Amino acid sequence: MSRGRIGAIDWLIAVGVAATLLVAGLSGQPPGTGLDPIGYALLIIGGLALVARRRAPVAVLAGTGVCALGYQAVGFDVPAVAYLFAVYAAVRAGHRIVTVAVSVIMLVALPLAIMAAPADLPVGEAFAHARSALELAWLIAAGAAGEALRQAERRADEAERTREETARRRADEERLHIARELHDSLTHQISVIKVQAEVAVHLARRRGEEVPEALLAIREAGREAARELRATLEALRDDDRNPPHGLDHVPDLVQRARTAGLDARLTIEGHRDDLPAEVDRTAYRIVQESLTNVARHAAASTASVRIDYRPDTLVIRVDDDGTATTDAAPVPGVGLLGMRERVTALGGRLRAAPRSEGGFSVQAELPVDQPS
């Protein structure tokens, strides 16, 4: 239920109770003193106070109680209907001890307030009026109704939390199952290809023979496939015991790119504050995918990674000096599409296009939520 609808219902109940109390006061036998306007005002205020019973149940409980004592002391013999609503709301919000304490005070103070009324009733009649104004049975019923609904809401919340935990656990189990299947089915074959290619290149060089380009390409493809498979398995196994990679691991990506023969540089600007986990993880994946594309497709010799921490935005930029030109823009592959989906999901922007001076550029702007 929306907040606007809840607010409308609160106002409807408050106005309805205030009108009921006012009608009861007008149809009764007002004391006929100069205090009558005060009594009518307390009847209306006590009812309208219920509009805040969700936001401030204890304050409304005390306010409606004071109003009930006030109009009884002025001489209006009207039931404490607003106070019963306040008891229900306070117990539903979990303030049971406070509600019991205030209700005990009300049961003691109400006869005293009636005895102070202008009608000057005897003690016996005052207690009889007090019982009619605040029946103990109705008081207990209001508290019991609030407690019953509170328990029902708590059980519903617990059931929802259990469903979410069960779904999360099943997703984790499925992810780990996929990781095991990939590991069992692909790791061995890729390792065999890579080792055989490495051995063939080594033997050819020992014999002084020229290493075929196809063999070198197979060796590099095997290395890259092993790295990508390892990264995929790490992503699938991400959990609390093995947290996902973030910006702290970007220097390792840059170092691996250097090891592979790419002149890669890392520049960091601004002061890093705590980032949301999704932003941190997405930034790492953008750098990882960009450097992978540079190594596989760009035919570049240099690449620069720039991380700019701004007050409300994290900017990631990866440039290379490869063969891409503005005249023949490459067709976006799965990697770029995946990057765009990640960035869009966080409400950010991604630009991936050839540079005017040659080469390719990937720039992502990720919004960073600042604490209020």
C-alpha positions as CSV (number, residue, x, y, z in Angstrom):
1,M,0.0,0.0,0.0
2,S,1.4,3.4,-1.0
3,R,2.2,6.1,1.5
4,G,-0.4,8.4,0.0
5,R,-3.1,5.9,0.5
6,I,-2.0,5.2,4.1
7,G,-2.1,8.9,4.8
8,A,-5.6,9.3,3.4
9,I,-6.8,6.4,5.5
10,D,-5.2,7.9,8.6
11,W,-7.0,11.2,8.0
12,L,-10.3,9.4,7.3
13,I,-10.1,7.5,10.6
14,A,-9.0,10.6,12.6
15,V,-11.7,12.8,11.2
16,G,-14.3,10.1,11.7
17,V,-13.3,9.6,15.3
18,A,-13.2,13.4,16.0
19,A,-16.7,13.7,14.4
20,T,-18.0,10.8,16.5
21,L,-16.7,12.3,19.7
22,L,-18.1,15.8,18.8
23,V,-21.5,14.4,18.0
24,A,-21.5,12.4,21.3
25,G,-20.6,15.6,23.2
26,L,-23.3,17.6,21.5
27,S,-26.0,15.0,22.0
28,G,-25.2,14.5,25.6
29,Q,-25.8,16.9,28.4
30,P,-23.1,19.5,28.4
31,P,-22.3,21.0,31.7
32,G,-23.5,24.4,30.6
33,T,-20.5,26.3,31.9
34,G,-18.0,28.6,30.4
35,L,-15.7,25.6,29.9
36,D,-17.9,24.0,27.2
37,P,-15.7,25.3,24.3
38,I,-12.6,23.8,25.9
39,G,-14.5,20.4,26.1
40,Y,-15.5,20.5,22.5
41,A,-11.9,21.5,21.5
42,L,-10.5,18.5,23.5
43,L,-13.0,16.2,21.8
44,I,-11.9,17.3,18.3
45,I,-8.1,17.4,19.2
46,G,-8.2,13.9,20.7
47,G,-9.8,12.5,17.5
48,L,-7.6,14.4,15.0
49,A,-4.4,13.3,16.9
50,L,-4.9,9.8,15.6
51,V,-3.6,11.0,12.2
52,A,-0.1,10.7,13.6
53,R,-0.6,7.3,15.3
54,R,1.7,5.4,12.9
55,R,4.6,8.0,13.1
56,A,4.4,8.7,16.8
57,P,2.3,6.1,18.6
58,V,3.5,6.8,22.1
59,A,3.0,10.6,21.8
60,V,-0.5,10.0,20.3
61,L,-1.3,7.6,23.2
62,A,-0.3,10.2,25.8
63,G,-2.1,13.0,23.9
64,T,-5.4,11.2,23.5
65,G,-5.3,10.2,27.2
66,V,-4.8,13.8,28.3
67,C,-7.6,14.9,26.0
68,A,-9.9,12.2,27.5
69,L,-9.1,13.3,31.0
70,G,-9.5,16.9,30.1
71,Y,-13.0,16.7,28.6
72,Q,-14.1,14.4,31.4
73,A,-12.9,17.0,33.9
74,V,-14.8,19.7,32.1
75,G,-18.0,17.6,32.4
76,F,-18.4,15.8,29.1
77,D,-19.4,12.2,29.7
78,V,-18.0,10.8,26.4
79,P,-16.3,7.4,26.0
80,A,-12.5,7.6,25.4
81,V,-12.8,6.2,21.9
82,A,-9.7,8.0,20.6
83,Y,-7.6,6.6,23.4
84,L,-8.7,3.0,22.5
85,F,-7.5,3.6,18.9
86,A,-4.2,4.9,20.3
87,V,-3.8,1.8,22.5
88,Y,-4.3,-0.4,19.5
89,A,-1.7,1.6,17.5
90,A,0.9,1.7,20.3
91,V,0.7,-2.0,20.9
92,R,0.9,-2.8,17.2
93,A,4.1,-0.7,17.1
94,G,5.6,-2.8,19.9
95,H,5.2,-0.4,22.8
96,R,3.5,-2.8,25.1
97,I,5.0,-1.9,28.4
98,V,4.5,1.9,27.8
99,T,0.9,1.2,26.8
100,V,0.2,-0.8,30.0
101,A,1.7,1.8,32.2
102,V,-0.2,4.7,30.6
103,S,-3.5,2.7,30.7
104,V,-3.0,2.0,34.4
105,I,-2.5,5.7,35.0
106,M,-5.7,6.4,32.9
107,L,-7.8,3.9,34.9
108,V,-6.6,5.6,38.2
109,A,-6.8,9.2,36.9
110,L,-10.2,9.0,35.1
111,P,-12.4,8.8,38.3
112,L,-10.4,11.7,39.8
113,A,-11.0,13.8,36.6
114,I,-14.7,13.0,36.8
115,M,-14.9,14.0,40.4
116,A,-13.3,17.3,39.5
117,A,-16.1,18.0,37.0
118,P,-18.6,20.8,37.7
119,A,-21.4,18.2,38.2
120,D,-19.8,17.4,41.6
121,L,-20.7,13.7,41.4
122,P,-20.4,11.3,44.4
123,V,-17.4,8.9,44.5
124,G,-19.6,5.9,43.5
125,E,-21.1,7.7,40.5
126,A,-17.7,9.0,39.5
127,F,-16.3,5.5,39.3
128,A,-19.4,4.3,37.4
129,H,-18.9,7.1,34.8
130,A,-15.2,6.2,34.6
131,R,-16.1,2.6,33.8
132,S,-18.5,3.7,31.1
133,A,-16.0,6.1,29.7
134,L,-13.1,3.5,29.5
135,E,-14.4,0.0,29.8
136,L,-11.6,-2.4,30.8
137,A,-12.9,-5.1,28.4
138,W,-12.6,-2.7,25.5
139,L,-9.2,-1.6,26.6
140,I,-7.9,-5.2,26.7
141,A,-9.6,-5.9,23.4
142,A,-7.8,-2.9,21.7
143,G,-4.4,-4.0,23.1
144,A,-5.0,-7.6,22.1
145,A,-6.0,-6.6,18.5
146,G,-2.8,-4.5,18.2
147,E,-0.7,-7.4,19.5
148,A,-2.3,-9.9,17.2
149,L,-1.7,-7.8,14.1
150,R,1.9,-7.1,15.2
151,Q,2.6,-10.8,15.5
152,A,1.0,-11.4,12.1
153,E,3.1,-8.8,10.5
154,R,6.2,-10.1,12.2
155,R,5.5,-13.6,10.9
156,A,4.8,-12.3,7.4
157,D,8.2,-10.4,7.5
158,E,9.9,-13.5,8.7
159,A,8.3,-15.6,6.0
160,E,9.4,-13.1,3.3
161,R,13.0,-13.0,4.7
162,T,13.1,-16.8,4.7
163,R,11.9,-16.9,1.1
164,E,14.6,-14.4,0.1
165,E,17.3,-16.4,1.9
166,T,16.2,-19.6,0.3
167,A,16.2,-18.1,-3.1
168,R,19.7,-16.6,-2.5
169,R,21.0,-19.9,-1.3
170,R,19.7,-21.7,-4.3
171,A,21.2,-19.1,-6.6
172,D,24.5,-19.5,-4.9
173,E,24.4,-23.3,-5.2
174,E,23.5,-23.1,-8.9
175,R,26.3,-20.6,-9.5
176,L,28.8,-22.9,-7.7
177,H,27.5,-25.9,-9.7
178,I,28.0,-24.0,-13.0
179,A,31.5,-23.1,-11.8
180,R,32.4,-26.7,-11.1
181,E,31.0,-27.8,-14.4
182,L,33.0,-25.2,-16.3
183,H,36.1,-26.1,-14.4
184,D,35.7,-29.8,-15.0
185,S,34.8,-29.6,-18.7
186,L,37.1,-26.7,-19.9
187,T,40.1,-26.2,-17.6
188,H,41.7,-29.5,-18.5
189,Q,41.3,-29.1,-22.3
190,I,42.5,-25.5,-22.3
191,S,45.5,-26.4,-20.1
192,V,46.5,-29.2,-22.5
193,I,46.3,-26.9,-25.5
194,K,48.3,-24.2,-23.8
195,V,51.0,-26.6,-22.6
196,Q,51.3,-28.3,-26.0
197,A,51.6,-25.0,-27.7
198,E,54.3,-23.8,-25.2
199,V,56.2,-27.0,-25.7
200,A,56.0,-26.8,-29.5
201,V,57.2,-23.2,-29.5
202,H,60.1,-24.0,-27.1
203,L,61.2,-27.0,-29.2
204,A,61.1,-25.0,-32.4
205,R,63.3,-22.3,-31.0
206,R,65.7,-24.8,-29.6
207,R,66.1,-26.3,-33.0
208,G,66.6,-22.9,-34.5
209,E,63.5,-23.1,-36.6
210,E,61.2,-20.3,-37.3
211,V,58.1,-20.5,-35.1
212,P,54.9,-20.5,-37.3
213,E,52.6,-17.5,-36.7
214,A,49.7,-19.9,-36.3
215,L,51.5,-21.7,-33.4
216,L,52.2,-18.4,-31.7
217,A,48.6,-17.4,-32.1
218,I,47.5,-20.7,-30.6
219,R,49.8,-20.2,-27.6
220,E,48.5,-16.7,-27.0
221,A,44.9,-17.8,-27.5
222,G,45.5,-20.5,-24.9
223,R,47.0,-18.1,-22.4
224,E,44.1,-15.6,-22.9
225,A,41.5,-18.4,-22.7
226,A,43.0,-19.6,-19.4
227,R,42.9,-16.1,-18.0
228,E,39.3,-15.5,-19.1
229,L,38.2,-18.8,-17.8
230,R,39.9,-18.1,-14.4
231,A,38.2,-14.7,-14.2
232,T,34.8,-16.3,-15.1
233,L,35.2,-19.0,-12.4
234,E,36.2,-16.3,-9.9
235,A,33.1,-14.3,-10.7
236,L,30.8,-17.4,-10.4
237,R,32.4,-18.3,-7.1
238,D,32.0,-14.8,-5.6
239,D,30.5,-15.0,-2.1
240,D,31.2,-13.8,1.4
241,R,34.3,-16.1,1.7
242,N,35.7,-15.1,-1.7
243,P,34.6,-11.5,-2.2
244,P,34.4,-10.2,-5.8
245,H,37.3,-8.1,-7.3
246,G,37.1,-4.4,-7.1
247,L,39.2,-1.3,-7.9
248,D,41.8,-2.5,-5.4
249,H,42.6,-5.2,-8.0
250,V,42.9,-2.9,-11.0
251,P,46.8,-2.6,-10.5
252,D,47.0,-6.3,-10.9
253,L,45.1,-6.1,-14.2
254,V,47.4,-3.4,-15.5
255,Q,50.5,-5.5,-14.4
256,R,49.2,-8.6,-16.2
257,A,48.7,-6.5,-19.3
258,R,52.3,-5.3,-19.1
259,T,53.4,-8.9,-18.7
260,A,51.6,-9.8,-21.9
261,G,53.6,-7.1,-23.8
262,L,51.2,-4.2,-23.6
263,D,52.6,-0.8,-22.4
264,A,49.8,-0.2,-19.9
265,R,49.7,2.8,-17.5
266,L,47.4,3.5,-14.6
267,T,46.5,7.0,-13.5
268,I,44.3,7.6,-10.4
269,E,42.9,11.1,-9.5
270,G,40.8,12.3,-6.6
271,H,40.3,10.9,-3.2
272,R,38.6,7.5,-2.8
273,D,35.7,7.2,-0.4
274,D,33.8,4.1,0.4
275,L,32.1,3.0,-2.8
276,P,28.9,0.8,-3.1
277,A,29.9,-2.8,-3.8
278,E,28.1,-2.8,-7.1
279,V,30.0,0.3,-8.3
280,D,33.3,-1.1,-7.1
281,R,32.7,-4.4,-8.9
282,T,31.4,-2.9,-12.1
283,A,34.4,-0.5,-12.3
284,Y,36.8,-3.5,-12.1
285,R,34.9,-5.4,-14.8
286,I,35.0,-2.4,-17.1
287,V,38.7,-2.2,-16.8
288,Q,39.1,-5.9,-17.1
289,E,37.0,-6.2,-20.2
290,S,38.5,-3.1,-21.8
291,L,42.1,-4.4,-21.4
292,T,41.0,-7.8,-22.7
293,N,39.6,-6.2,-25.8
294,V,42.8,-4.2,-26.3
295,A,44.8,-7.4,-26.1
296,R,42.5,-9.4,-28.4
297,H,41.3,-7.0,-31.0
298,A,43.1,-3.6,-31.0
299,A,46.6,-4.5,-32.2
300,A,47.7,-1.8,-29.8
301,S,51.1,-1.2,-28.3
302,T,50.0,1.1,-25.4
303,A,47.0,1.5,-23.2
304,S,46.1,3.9,-20.5
305,V,43.7,3.3,-17.6
306,R,42.4,6.4,-15.8
307,I,40.3,6.3,-12.6
308,D,38.9,9.6,-11.5
309,Y,37.1,9.8,-8.1
310,R,34.7,12.8,-8.2
311,P,32.3,13.9,-5.4
312,D,29.3,12.2,-6.9
313,T,30.6,10.2,-9.8
314,L,33.3,7.6,-10.5
315,V,34.8,8.0,-14.0
316,I,36.7,5.1,-15.6
317,R,38.5,5.6,-18.9
318,V,40.6,3.2,-20.9
319,D,42.3,4.4,-24.1
320,D,44.5,2.5,-26.6
321,D,46.5,3.4,-29.7
322,G,45.2,0.5,-31.8
323,T,43.9,0.3,-35.3
324,A,40.4,1.5,-34.7
325,T,39.4,4.6,-36.7
326,T,36.3,6.8,-36.8
327,D,35.8,5.7,-40.4
328,A,35.4,2.0,-39.6
329,A,33.9,1.7,-36.1
330,P,34.0,-1.9,-34.8
331,V,30.8,-3.7,-34.2
332,P,30.1,-4.0,-30.4
333,G,30.7,-7.5,-29.2
334,V,29.3,-9.4,-26.2
335,G,31.9,-7.7,-23.9
336,L,30.9,-4.2,-24.7
337,L,27.2,-5.1,-24.5
338,G,27.8,-6.6,-21.1
339,M,29.6,-3.4,-20.0
340,R,26.7,-1.2,-21.2
341,E,24.2,-3.4,-19.3
342,R,26.2,-3.2,-16.1
343,V,26.6,0.6,-16.3
344,T,23.0,1.2,-17.3
345,A,21.7,-0.9,-14.4
346,L,23.6,1.5,-12.0
347,G,22.1,4.6,-13.7
348,G,25.4,5.5,-15.3
349,R,26.6,6.3,-18.8
350,L,29.0,4.4,-21.1
351,R,30.8,5.7,-24.2
352,A,32.8,3.2,-26.3
353,A,34.0,4.5,-29.6
354,P,37.1,5.1,-31.8
355,R,39.2,8.2,-30.9
356,S,39.8,10.9,-33.5
357,E,43.6,10.5,-33.1
358,G,43.3,6.8,-33.6
359,G,42.7,3.9,-31.3
360,F,39.7,3.1,-29.1
361,S,38.3,4.7,-26.0
362,V,36.0,3.4,-23.3
363,Q,34.6,5.8,-20.7
364,A,32.1,5.0,-18.0
365,E,30.5,7.4,-15.6
366,L,29.1,5.6,-12.5
367,P,27.0,7.6,-10.0
368,V,28.1,7.3,-6.4
369,D,25.4,7.7,-3.7
370,Q,26.6,10.1,-1.1
371,P,25.5,9.6,2.5
372,S,22.8,12.1,3.6
